[in-house]
């Protein structure tokens, strides 16, 4: 995933900064839009973004999706990898693109629906 430099929501400047700017506590680096505060975290000790820049609505939707999906594969005795393989087939996406951090609201809802139907 490419490092964001321009915000996909507002076109503002995106900087790599400390998460304490947002959380008041340091959870590592984030890419942050200096205009609208959309942000995304990075993989630990790297500058690789975890997904696409997200505003607050999308961030909470991705969080909800993770809770549902992580519970689903654990409840079904799948490994994390098996869970994502299963999800990629259900979503009709390549395994490599199956990351909640890349998903928009609609994709997140699809994941939730798929998990609920399969449960
Ligand atoms: Zn922005």
Boltz pocket constraint, residues with backbone or C-beta under 6 A from the ligand:
constraints:
  - pocket:
      binder: B
      contacts: [[A, 7], [A, 8], [A, 9], [A, 10], [A, 11], [A, 12], [A, 33], [A, 34], [A, 35], [A, 36], [A, 37], [A, 38]]
      max_distance: 6.0
